[in-house]
Amino acid sequence: MQLPALTEPERYAGLYVFDFGEWTAVGYTADEVAMLLESEQYQSGQVYKIHRVTPDGQMEVRGVARERFLLESAMCFDRDDLDAARDDFAQLRASADETTPPCRVAVYLADRGADVVGPRYLTTMIYPAEFEDEIGRWLLNIGYEGGDTVEGGPSHVTNYDEDDKRVLERAQLWSKTAIPSRSHDQVFASVRQAVQR
């Protein structure tokens, strides 16, 4: 894979390389990669995440399966007690104000009803699956210890969607550190262009 020459290569750590086959482009966000992979024209592209960039411009990259960009993942924090569940929800919101998450996160506090087998109350975070590692690190960094039990992964989004529940509270958490994604039109207009972020 031949990467283009970059000015200030250290700015690209955490972004993505998209291998179109005939050429390679550097500097896409996860949302932008998802846009490309959803298109018929670029659905067979190969994607690599830039994990580290050395001062001389060399990049440490890791291949990422295309499915990771088309899925959502969830972390589910179960509680038997409503007050404890409300505290879990409130702590996530307050922590996100001080230390923003690595990506957009939808948070829900739900009541599964008195007839449910297992814990009644559920605080759920739903986010793009490609950010599972980063979300895990963020939860450790903010010292979050929600839930009597905790489960996570892409299958839990389906479980959450299918659960019979009443949503008590909801919130959107936004990343202030992530590079904002361009619009669909901007992404496709930039293909094969030397656009630097």
Secondary structure as UniProt FT lines:
FT   HELIX           9..12
FT   TURN            13..14
FT   STRAND          16..19
FT   STRAND          24..28
FT   HELIX           30..38
FT   TURN            40..44
FT   STRAND          46..53
FT   TURN            55..56
FT   STRAND          59..64
FT   HELIX           66..69
FT   STRAND          72..79
FT   HELIX           82..98
FT   STRAND          105..111
FT   TURN            114..115
FT   STRAND          121..128
FT   HELIX           129..131
FT   HELIX           132..141
FT   TURN            142..143
FT   STRAND          149..153
FT   HELIX           155..162
FT   STRAND          166..173
FT   HELIX           184..190
FT   TURN            191..192
//
